[in-house]
């Protein structure tokens, strides 16, 4: 993945993706994981549409 393709900082919560993942792993911070998922949802759906798996991706992000 190109380095500029992913958000490096989530200003709404004041954290980087790495910090959010650490919060989830270390403390079970569900809100941190929800923030990460929300930040990648659009790219995930776009990629899934390109490979013909849009419904699977939509199901996945709705259940995440």
Protein Blocks (a to p, Z undefined) as FASTA:
>chain_A
ZZklpcfbdfknopafklmmmmmmmnopaklmmmmmmmmmmmmmmmmmmnopmmmmmmmm
mmZZ
